[in-house]
Amino acid sequence: MDTMQQAEELVREYLVFRGFTNTLKSFETELCTDIGNGFQVNKMLDLIFAVYIPKFQAEKLVGLFRFFEQWFSSWSETAMLETLSELECSVLRCYIVHALQTSSRFSDSKRSKYCRDEMSSDADGRQLLVTSGSVRAPIFQVQGHSSGFRTLSHTAAITTVDWHPTLPIFLTGQQTTRFE
């Protein structure tokens, strides 16, 4: 990444030398809003795990992976795309586990609707998780073994979340009865 920073400095020097101050301002602004963070791994990981996941910015998280998918697809290397797909699936699972652990933050119906609608499949189109239509907690059904889905009803209290980056998420809960 030293070469990238050196190239940025050379561009800045040229713009200052030629007197293109407005272009320099635009260049600086664009560098600050670079979604790929110059493809610096540490910055991208900080962005994902320090900003997008803790602040429940699922739209931006999915958008970041769409950006990478488009960028890597131009190379047409299937190994890279498969690795990116696995990484995306693992990061989305991490997001879901974080959301479950702090499920009180999911009282916002817009946020839970997004989780329900947009995170129901992974990058390959396979079902990653399925949530019920009436969201009380963010997740009620998850992909289990090949035998099918394990389902928790709307009134289930989620008690534990078992998660591993390369395995499906498993939820366990207890049925509760609501008296209204």
Residue frames as a rotation matrix with the C-alpha (Angstrom) as fourth column:
MET 1
0.556 0.831 0.000 0.00
0.831 -0.556 0.000 0.00
0.000 0.000 -1.000 0.00
ASP 2
-0.013 -0.643 -0.766 3.01
0.398 -0.706 0.586 2.29
-0.917 -0.297 0.265 0.13
THR 3
-0.837 -0.297 0.459 2.87
0.520 -0.178 0.835 2.57
-0.167 0.938 0.304 -3.64
MET 4
0.070 0.941 0.332 -0.78
0.901 -0.202 0.383 3.66
0.428 0.272 -0.862 -3.45
GLN 5
0.645 0.129 -0.754 0.04
0.586 -0.717 0.379 6.38
-0.491 -0.686 -0.537 -0.92
GLN 6
-0.433 -0.864 -0.257 3.04
0.369 -0.430 0.824 7.46
-0.823 0.261 0.505 -3.00
ALA 7
-0.627 0.280 0.726 0.83
0.743 -0.063 0.666 7.70
0.233 0.958 -0.169 -6.10
GLU 8
0.508 0.851 -0.132 -1.71
0.844 -0.461 0.274 9.79
0.172 -0.251 -0.953 -4.17
GLU 9
0.312 -0.487 -0.816 1.06
0.420 -0.699 0.578 12.14
-0.852 -0.523 -0.013 -3.03
LEU 10
-0.749 -0.601 0.279 2.32
0.483 -0.207 0.851 12.50
-0.454 0.772 0.445 -6.60
VAL 11
-0.156 0.784 0.601 -1.18
0.871 -0.178 0.457 13.37
0.465 0.595 -0.656 -7.79
ARG 12
0.680 0.389 -0.621 -1.50
0.681 -0.649 0.339 15.95
-0.271 -0.654 -0.706 -5.00
GLU 13
-0.174 -0.847 -0.502 1.88
0.386 -0.528 0.757 17.50
-0.906 -0.062 0.419 -5.88
TYR 14
-0.749 -0.078 0.658 0.92
0.663 -0.097 0.743 17.74
0.006 0.992 0.124 -9.55
LEU 15
0.239 0.936 0.258 -2.43
0.876 -0.322 0.359 19.34
0.419 0.140 -0.897 -8.76
VAL 16
0.598 -0.103 -0.795 -0.81
0.507 -0.719 0.475 21.89
-0.620 -0.687 -0.378 -6.44
PHE 17
-0.479 -0.876 -0.051 1.98
0.449 -0.294 0.844 22.61
-0.754 0.381 0.534 -8.96
ARG 18
-0.690 0.265 0.674 -0.53
0.665 -0.137 0.734 23.21
0.287 0.954 -0.082 -11.76
GLY 19
-0.951 0.300 0.073 -2.79
-0.304 -0.867 -0.394 25.30
-0.055 -0.397 0.916 -9.52
PHE 20
-0.353 0.858 -0.373 -5.81
-0.142 0.344 0.928 23.02
0.925 0.381 0.001 -9.77
THR 21
-0.908 -0.058 0.415 -7.06
-0.410 -0.083 -0.908 23.78
0.087 -0.995 0.051 -6.26
ASN 22
0.049 0.990 0.131 -10.69
-0.984 0.070 -0.161 22.88
-0.169 -0.121 0.978 -6.96
THR 23
0.430 0.026 -0.903 -9.60
-0.457 0.868 -0.193 19.57
0.779 0.495 0.385 -8.44
LEU 24
-0.673 -0.719 -0.171 -7.37
-0.146 0.356 -0.923 18.99
0.725 -0.596 -0.345 -5.41
LYS 25
-0.587 0.549 0.596 -10.35
-0.778 -0.176 -0.604 19.59
-0.227 -0.817 0.530 -3.09
SER 26
0.473 0.794 -0.382 -12.44
-0.871 0.487 -0.067 17.16
0.133 0.365 0.922 -5.13
PHE 27
0.034 -0.574 -0.818 -9.63
-0.264 0.784 -0.561 14.61
0.964 0.235 -0.125 -5.06
GLU 28
-0.883 -0.372 0.286 -9.30
-0.335 0.071 -0.940 14.90
0.330 -0.925 -0.188 -1.27
THR 29
-0.176 0.912 0.369 -13.07
-0.936 -0.039 -0.349 14.57
-0.304 -0.407 0.861 -0.83
GLU 30
0.542 0.372 -0.754 -13.17
-0.681 0.720 -0.134 11.51
0.493 0.586 0.643 -3.05
LEU 31
-0.422 -0.759 -0.496 -10.33
-0.192 0.610 -0.769 9.90
0.886 -0.229 -0.403 -1.12
CYS 32
-0.808 0.149 0.571 -12.25
-0.586 -0.092 -0.805 10.41
-0.068 -0.985 0.161 2.12
THR 33
0.137 0.969 0.206 -15.40
-0.843 0.223 -0.490 8.79
-0.521 -0.107 0.847 0.73
ASP 34
-0.372 -0.358 -0.856 -13.65
-0.803 0.588 0.103 5.90
0.466 0.726 -0.506 -1.04
ILE 35
0.630 0.734 0.252 -15.85
-0.766 0.535 0.356 2.87
0.126 -0.418 0.900 -0.32
GLY 36
0.786 -0.378 -0.489 -12.97
0.223 0.911 -0.347 0.46
0.577 0.164 0.800 -0.90
ASN 37
0.887 -0.462 -0.017 -10.62
-0.202 -0.420 0.885 2.49
-0.416 -0.781 -0.466 1.31
GLY 38
0.284 -0.815 -0.504 -7.93
-0.958 -0.215 -0.192 2.13
0.048 0.537 -0.842 -1.31
PHE 39
0.690 0.089 -0.718 -8.20
-0.183 0.982 -0.054 -1.62
0.700 0.169 0.694 -0.82
GLN 40
-0.514 -0.776 0.366 -6.29
-0.579 -0.002 -0.816 -1.34
0.634 -0.631 -0.448 2.45
VAL 41
-0.231 0.448 -0.864 -7.32
0.312 0.875 0.370 -4.44
0.922 -0.184 -0.342 4.38
ASN 42
-0.745 -0.103 -0.659 -7.00
0.666 -0.067 -0.743 -2.90
0.032 -0.992 0.119 7.86
LYS 43
-0.886 0.434 -0.165 -9.21
-0.412 -0.899 -0.151 0.04
-0.213 -0.066 0.975 6.94
MET 44
-0.352 0.789 -0.504 -11.83
-0.536 0.272 0.800 -2.21
0.768 0.551 0.327 5.35
LEU 45
-0.337 0.194 -0.922 -11.92
0.604 0.795 -0.053 -4.49
0.723 -0.574 -0.385 8.40
ASP 46
-0.901 0.016 -0.434 -12.24
0.343 -0.586 -0.734 -1.46
-0.266 -0.810 0.522 10.68
LEU 47
-0.724 0.666 -0.181 -15.06
-0.669 -0.613 0.420 -0.18
0.169 0.425 0.889 8.51
ILE 48
-0.184 0.673 -0.717 -16.90
-0.168 0.697 0.697 -3.50
0.968 0.249 -0.015 8.67
PHE 49
-0.053 0.124 -0.991 -16.33
0.732 0.680 0.046 -4.48
0.680 -0.723 -0.126 12.30
ALA 50
-0.732 -0.237 -0.639 -16.10
0.643 -0.549 -0.534 -1.05
-0.224 -0.802 0.554 13.96
VAL 51
-0.837 0.432 -0.336 -18.73
-0.465 -0.885 0.020 0.86
-0.289 0.173 0.942 11.99
TYR 52
-0.475 0.696 -0.538 -21.13
-0.642 0.144 0.753 -1.19
0.601 0.704 0.379 9.88
ILE 53
-0.321 0.360 -0.876 -21.82
0.395 0.892 0.222 -4.09
0.861 -0.274 -0.429 12.26
PRO 54
-0.720 0.053 -0.692 -21.99
0.686 -0.097 -0.721 -2.24
-0.106 -0.994 0.033 15.62
LYS 55
-0.766 0.426 -0.482 -24.09
-0.311 -0.901 -0.303 0.58
-0.563 -0.082 0.822 14.15
PHE 56
-0.140 0.758 0.637 -26.44
0.425 0.627 -0.653 -1.82
-0.894 0.179 -0.410 12.30
GLN 57
0.043 0.076 -0.996 -25.67
-0.727 -0.682 -0.083 -0.41
-0.686 0.727 0.026 8.85
ALA 58
0.009 0.036 0.999 -26.71
0.267 0.963 -0.037 -3.48
-0.964 0.267 -0.001 6.88
GLU 59
0.923 0.374 0.088 -27.41
0.191 -0.247 -0.950 -1.54
-0.334 0.894 -0.299 3.70
LYS 60
0.582 -0.775 -0.246 -23.85
-0.813 -0.563 -0.149 -0.22
-0.023 0.286 -0.958 3.60
LEU 61
-0.157 -0.625 0.765 -22.43
-0.536 0.705 0.465 -3.62
-0.830 -0.336 -0.446 4.51
VAL 62
0.329 0.358 0.874 -24.25
0.499 0.719 -0.483 -5.33
-0.801 0.595 0.058 1.65
GLY 63
0.988 0.044 -0.147 -23.37
-0.085 -0.639 -0.764 -2.43
-0.128 0.768 -0.628 -0.66
LEU 64
0.222 -0.975 0.008 -19.69
-0.861 -0.193 0.471 -2.84
-0.458 -0.111 -0.882 0.16
PHE 65
-0.291 -0.317 0.903 -19.79
-0.010 0.944 0.329 -6.50
-0.957 0.087 -0.277 -0.82
ARG 66
0.707 0.550 0.445 -21.69
0.475 0.096 -0.875 -5.68
-0.523 0.830 -0.194 -4.03
PHE 67
0.774 -0.508 -0.379 -18.93
-0.608 -0.762 -0.220 -3.18
-0.177 0.401 -0.899 -4.86
PHE 68
-0.218 -0.902 0.372 -16.24
-0.703 0.410 0.581 -5.82
-0.677 -0.135 -0.723 -4.29
GLU 69
0.083 0.337 0.938 -18.23
0.341 0.875 -0.344 -8.37
-0.937 0.348 -0.042 -6.28
GLN 70
0.961 0.277 0.011 -18.40
0.121 -0.386 -0.915 -6.03
-0.249 0.880 -0.404 -9.26
TRP 71
0.481 -0.851 -0.212 -14.73
-0.852 -0.511 0.114 -5.17
-0.205 0.125 -0.971 -8.97
PHE 72
-0.355 -0.646 0.676 -13.58
-0.484 0.745 0.458 -8.79
-0.799 -0.164 -0.578 -8.70
SER 73
0.436 0.579 0.689 -15.92
0.289 0.635 -0.717 -10.01
-0.852 0.511 0.110 -11.43
SER 74
0.834 -0.193 -0.517 -13.97
-0.532 -0.529 -0.661 -7.93
-0.146 0.826 -0.544 -13.95
TRP 75
-0.236 -0.964 0.120 -10.99
-0.914 0.262 0.310 -10.17
-0.330 -0.036 -0.943 -13.25
SER 76
0.517 0.613 -0.598 -13.12
-0.759 0.651 0.010 -13.24
0.395 0.448 0.802 -13.95
GLU 77
-0.674 -0.682 -0.283 -11.22
-0.395 0.657 -0.642 -15.32
0.624 -0.321 -0.713 -11.41
THR 78
0.300 0.898 -0.322 -13.71
-0.178 0.384 0.906 -17.75
0.937 -0.215 0.276 -9.92
ALA 79
-0.116 -0.402 -0.908 -11.49
0.812 0.488 -0.320 -18.54
0.572 -0.775 0.269 -6.94
MET 80
-0.966 -0.236 0.107 -11.58
0.152 -0.849 -0.506 -14.89
0.210 -0.472 0.856 -5.86
LEU 81
-0.365 0.908 0.206 -15.34
-0.641 -0.405 0.652 -14.68
0.675 0.106 0.730 -6.30
GLU 82
0.301 0.438 -0.847 -15.87
0.264 0.815 0.516 -17.88
0.916 -0.379 0.130 -4.30
THR 83
-0.506 -0.570 -0.647 -13.66
0.799 -0.028 -0.601 -16.57
0.325 -0.821 0.469 -1.50
LEU 84
-0.919 0.223 0.325 -15.50
-0.261 -0.962 -0.079 -13.25
0.295 -0.158 0.942 -1.53
SER 85
0.003 0.977 -0.214 -18.83
-0.404 0.197 0.893 -15.09
0.915 0.083 0.396 -1.39
GLU 86
0.153 -0.030 -0.988 -17.68
0.701 0.707 0.088 -17.11
0.696 -0.706 0.129 1.63
LEU 87
-0.839 -0.501 -0.214 -16.37
0.515 -0.605 -0.607 -13.96
0.175 -0.619 0.765 3.32
GLU 88
-0.640 0.674 0.369 -19.64
-0.508 -0.731 0.455 -12.14
0.577 0.104 0.810 2.70
CYS 89
0.269 0.759 -0.593 -21.63
0.007 0.614 0.790 -15.03
0.963 -0.216 0.159 4.12
SER 90
-0.143 -0.417 -0.897 -19.45
0.884 0.353 -0.305 -15.13
0.444 -0.838 0.318 7.25
VAL 91
-0.971 -0.214 0.102 -19.62
0.160 -0.909 -0.385 -11.37
0.175 -0.358 0.917 7.80
LEU 92
-0.299 0.937 0.182 -23.41
-0.544 -0.324 0.773 -11.40
0.784 0.132 0.607 7.39
ARG 93
0.306 0.350 -0.885 -23.62
0.464 0.757 0.460 -14.21
0.831 -0.551 0.069 9.94
CYS 94
-0.617 -0.590 -0.521 -21.48
0.760 -0.276 -0.588 -12.14
0.203 -0.759 0.619 12.30
TYR 95
-0.830 0.390 0.398 -23.85
-0.330 -0.920 0.214 -9.21
0.450 0.046 0.892 11.73
ILE 96
0.127 0.951 -0.281 -26.84
-0.258 0.305 0.917 -11.42
0.958 -0.044 0.284 12.54
VAL 97
0.054 -0.181 -0.982 -25.25
0.821 0.568 -0.060 -12.80
0.569 -0.803 0.179 15.70
HIS 98
-0.916 -0.391 -0.090 -24.43
0.380 -0.776 -0.504 -9.26
0.127 -0.496 0.859 16.82
ALA 99
-0.526 0.801 0.286 -28.02
-0.525 -0.571 0.632 -8.25
0.669 0.182 0.720 16.08
LEU 100
0.293 0.633 -0.717 -29.32
0.209 0.690 0.694 -11.18
0.933 -0.353 0.070 18.13
GLN 101
-0.328 -0.510 -0.795 -27.08
0.879 0.142 -0.455 -10.37
0.345 -0.848 0.402 21.04
THR 102
-0.896 0.073 -0.439 -28.41
0.128 -0.902 -0.412 -6.82
-0.426 -0.425 0.799 21.07
SER 103
-0.609 0.679 0.409 -31.92
0.752 0.332 0.569 -7.62
0.251 0.654 -0.714 19.84
SER 104
0.097 0.659 -0.746 -33.46
0.732 -0.555 -0.395 -4.66
-0.674 -0.508 -0.537 21.66
ARG 105
-0.568 -0.385 -0.727 -31.99
-0.163 -0.813 0.558 -2.52
-0.806 0.436 0.399 18.88
PHE 106
-0.966 0.196 0.171 -34.28
0.232 0.349 0.908 -4.29
0.119 0.916 -0.383 16.42
SER 107
-0.285 0.910 -0.300 -37.43
0.556 -0.098 -0.825 -2.58
-0.781 -0.403 -0.478 17.61
ASP 108
-0.308 0.110 -0.945 -37.23
-0.610 -0.785 0.108 -0.35
-0.730 0.609 0.309 14.54
SER 109
0.474 0.609 0.636 -39.49
0.058 0.699 -0.713 -2.02
-0.879 0.375 0.296 11.98
LYS 110
0.837 -0.203 -0.509 -37.56
-0.548 -0.300 -0.781 -0.62
0.006 0.932 -0.362 9.00
ARG 111
-0.170 -0.982 0.087 -34.30
-0.985 0.170 0.002 -2.14
-0.017 -0.085 -0.996 10.22
SER 112
-0.384 0.058 0.922 -35.85
-0.306 0.934 -0.186 -5.53
-0.871 -0.353 -0.341 10.96
LYS 113
0.758 0.651 0.050 -37.73
-0.123 0.217 -0.968 -5.49
-0.641 0.727 0.244 7.63
TYR 114
0.462 -0.670 -0.581 -34.42
-0.869 -0.210 -0.449 -4.97
0.179 0.712 -0.679 5.84
CYS 115
-0.536 -0.667 0.518 -32.87
-0.769 0.639 0.027 -7.84
-0.349 -0.383 -0.855 7.73
ARG 116
0.027 0.651 0.758 -35.88
-0.096 0.757 -0.647 -9.99
-0.995 -0.055 0.083 6.86
ASP 117
0.880 0.460 -0.119 -36.00
-0.129 -0.010 -0.992 -9.09
-0.457 0.888 0.051 3.17
GLU 118
0.663 -0.640 -0.389 -32.40
-0.700 -0.344 -0.626 -8.55
0.267 0.687 -0.675 2.15
MET 119
-0.357 -0.883 0.306 -30.50
-0.934 0.336 -0.120 -11.10
0.003 -0.329 -0.944 4.19
SER 120
0.493 0.638 0.591 -32.59
-0.626 0.732 -0.268 -14.12
-0.604 -0.238 0.761 3.31
SER 121
0.949 -0.242 0.202 -30.07
0.315 0.767 -0.559 -15.48
-0.020 0.594 0.804 0.83
ASP 122
0.225 -0.944 -0.241 -26.33
0.257 -0.181 0.949 -15.57
-0.940 -0.276 0.202 0.51
ALA 123
-0.184 -0.383 -0.905 -24.30
-0.645 -0.648 0.405 -14.45
-0.742 0.659 -0.128 -2.51
ASP 124
-0.979 -0.201 -0.028 -24.95
-0.158 0.673 0.723 -17.71
-0.126 0.712 -0.691 -4.35
GLY 125
-0.363 0.921 -0.144 -28.71
-0.729 -0.184 0.660 -17.41
0.581 0.344 0.738 -3.94
ARG 126
-0.364 0.228 -0.903 -28.90
0.453 0.891 0.042 -20.21
0.814 -0.394 -0.428 -1.36
GLN 127
0.648 0.663 0.376 -31.00
-0.036 -0.466 0.884 -19.54
0.761 -0.586 -0.277 1.71
LEU 128
-0.560 -0.824 0.088 -28.86
-0.033 -0.084 -0.996 -18.31
0.828 -0.561 0.020 4.56
LEU 129
-0.889 0.379 -0.258 -31.72
0.318 0.103 -0.943 -17.64
-0.331 -0.920 -0.212 6.94
VAL 130
-0.409 0.840 0.357 -35.42
0.352 -0.216 0.911 -17.02
0.842 0.498 -0.207 6.84
THR 131
-0.985 0.151 -0.077 -37.32
0.011 -0.396 -0.918 -14.78
-0.170 -0.906 0.389 9.20
SER 132
-0.329 0.939 0.100 -41.01
0.892 0.344 -0.292 -14.74
-0.309 -0.007 -0.951 9.86
GLY 133
-0.139 0.357 0.924 -43.31
0.686 -0.638 0.350 -12.08
0.715 0.682 -0.156 8.46
SER 134
0.779 0.428 0.458 -44.14
-0.049 -0.686 0.726 -10.52
0.625 -0.588 -0.514 11.82
VAL 135
-0.094 -0.967 -0.237 -40.80
0.345 0.192 -0.919 -9.71
0.934 -0.168 0.316 13.38
ARG 136
0.966 0.251 0.064 -40.58
0.016 -0.304 0.953 -9.62
0.259 -0.919 -0.298 17.17
ALA 137
0.329 -0.943 0.043 -36.93
-0.123 0.002 0.992 -10.63
-0.936 -0.332 -0.115 17.23
PRO 138
-0.025 -0.333 -0.943 -34.76
-0.875 -0.449 0.181 -10.52
-0.484 0.829 -0.280 14.13
ILE 139
-0.554 -0.270 -0.787 -34.54
-0.693 0.673 0.257 -14.24
0.460 0.688 -0.561 13.35
PHE 140
0.195 0.681 0.706 -36.93
-0.893 0.421 -0.159 -17.14
-0.406 -0.599 0.690 13.85
GLN 141
0.924 0.062 0.378 -35.82
0.077 0.936 -0.342 -19.78
-0.375 0.346 0.860 11.37
VAL 142
0.161 -0.913 -0.376 -32.33
-0.856 -0.319 0.406 -20.70
-0.490 0.256 -0.833 10.34
GLN 143
0.444 -0.092 -0.891 -30.82
-0.659 0.641 -0.394 -23.13
0.607 0.762 0.223 7.91
GLY 144
0.496 -0.237 0.836 -30.10
-0.670 0.508 0.541 -26.35
-0.553 -0.828 0.093 9.71
HIS 145
-0.519 -0.652 0.553 -28.70
-0.169 0.712 0.682 -29.63
-0.838 0.261 -0.479 8.57
SER 146
-0.939 0.114 -0.324 -29.71
-0.317 0.078 0.945 -31.12
0.133 0.990 -0.037 5.24
SER 147
-0.674 0.728 -0.122 -32.86
0.736 0.650 -0.188 -32.42
-0.057 -0.217 -0.975 6.92
GLY 148
0.144 0.778 0.612 -34.42
0.744 -0.493 0.451 -28.97
0.652 0.391 -0.649 6.71
PHE 149
-0.291 -0.164 0.943 -35.21
-0.216 -0.949 -0.232 -25.95
0.932 -0.271 0.240 8.81
ARG 150
-0.494 0.199 -0.847 -35.53
0.860 0.256 -0.441 -25.64
0.129 -0.946 -0.298 12.53
THR 151
-0.203 0.548 0.811 -38.34
0.232 -0.778 0.584 -23.22
0.951 0.307 0.031 13.28
LEU 152
-0.753 0.104 -0.650 -39.04
0.626 -0.190 -0.756 -21.06
-0.202 -0.976 0.078 16.31
SER 153
0.155 0.914 0.376 -42.40
0.941 -0.252 0.225 -19.36
0.300 0.319 -0.899 16.48
HIS 154
0.114 -0.025 0.993 -43.06
0.114 -0.993 -0.038 -15.65
0.987 0.118 -0.110 17.04
THR 155
0.779 0.295 0.552 -43.42
-0.467 -0.314 0.827 -16.22
0.418 -0.902 -0.107 20.76
ALA 156
0.660 -0.606 -0.445 -40.18
0.657 0.752 -0.050 -18.16
0.365 -0.259 0.894 21.13
ALA 157
0.878 -0.478 0.021 -37.53
-0.406 -0.722 0.561 -16.70
-0.253 -0.501 -0.828 23.37
ILE 158
0.628 -0.722 -0.291 -34.13
0.010 0.381 -0.925 -17.12
0.778 0.578 0.246 21.77
THR 159
0.971 -0.226 0.075 -31.77
-0.068 0.040 0.997 -18.37
-0.228 -0.973 0.024 24.44
THR 160
0.113 -0.988 0.105 -28.55
0.079 0.115 0.990 -19.28
-0.990 -0.103 0.091 22.66
VAL 161
0.877 0.000 -0.481 -26.84
-0.472 -0.189 -0.861 -18.68
-0.091 0.982 -0.165 19.37
ASP 162
0.306 -0.799 0.517 -24.24
0.315 0.598 0.737 -21.13
-0.898 -0.062 0.435 18.11
TRP 163
0.955 0.008 -0.295 -22.08
-0.248 -0.522 -0.816 -19.58
-0.160 0.853 -0.497 15.43
HIS 164
0.063 -0.956 0.286 -18.99
0.396 0.287 0.872 -20.50
-0.916 0.058 0.397 13.50
PRO 165
-0.189 -0.136 -0.972 -17.73
-0.562 -0.797 0.221 -18.55
-0.805 0.589 0.074 10.46
THR 166
-0.775 -0.184 -0.604 -17.98
-0.627 0.340 0.701 -21.53
0.076 0.922 -0.379 8.11
LEU 167
-0.852 0.510 -0.116 -20.99
0.520 0.851 -0.078 -23.36
0.059 -0.127 -0.990 9.54
PRO 168
-0.142 0.878 0.457 -24.71
0.313 -0.399 0.862 -22.52
0.939 0.265 -0.218 9.59
ILE 169
-0.715 0.025 0.698 -26.14
-0.590 -0.557 -0.585 -20.56
0.374 -0.830 0.413 12.49
PHE 170
-0.352 0.632 -0.690 -28.18
0.519 0.746 0.419 -22.57
0.779 -0.210 -0.591 14.97
LEU 171
-0.486 0.305 0.819 -30.66
-0.686 -0.714 -0.141 -20.99
0.541 -0.630 0.557 17.35
THR 172
-0.567 0.431 -0.703 -32.21
0.616 0.788 -0.014 -22.69
0.547 -0.441 -0.711 20.32
GLY 173
-0.695 0.395 0.601 -35.14
-0.540 -0.838 -0.073 -21.33
0.475 -0.375 0.796 22.19
GLN 174
-0.865 0.497 -0.063 -38.10
0.391 0.592 -0.705 -22.09
-0.313 -0.634 -0.707 24.38
GLN 175
-0.401 0.825 0.399 -41.72
0.458 -0.196 0.867 -21.87
0.793 0.530 -0.299 23.38
THR 176
-0.933 0.209 -0.292 -43.61
0.169 -0.462 -0.871 -19.32
-0.317 -0.862 0.396 25.40
THR 177
-0.238 0.929 0.285 -47.32
0.940 0.146 0.308 -18.80
0.245 0.341 -0.908 25.46
ARG 178
-0.977 -0.030 0.209 -48.71
0.005 -0.993 -0.118 -15.31
0.211 -0.114 0.971 25.16
PHE 179
-0.242 0.932 -0.269 -51.93
0.959 0.189 -0.209 -14.49
-0.144 -0.308 -0.940 26.92
GLU 180
-0.945 -0.073 0.320 -53.68
0.165 -0.948 0.273 -11.43
0.283 0.310 0.907 25.60
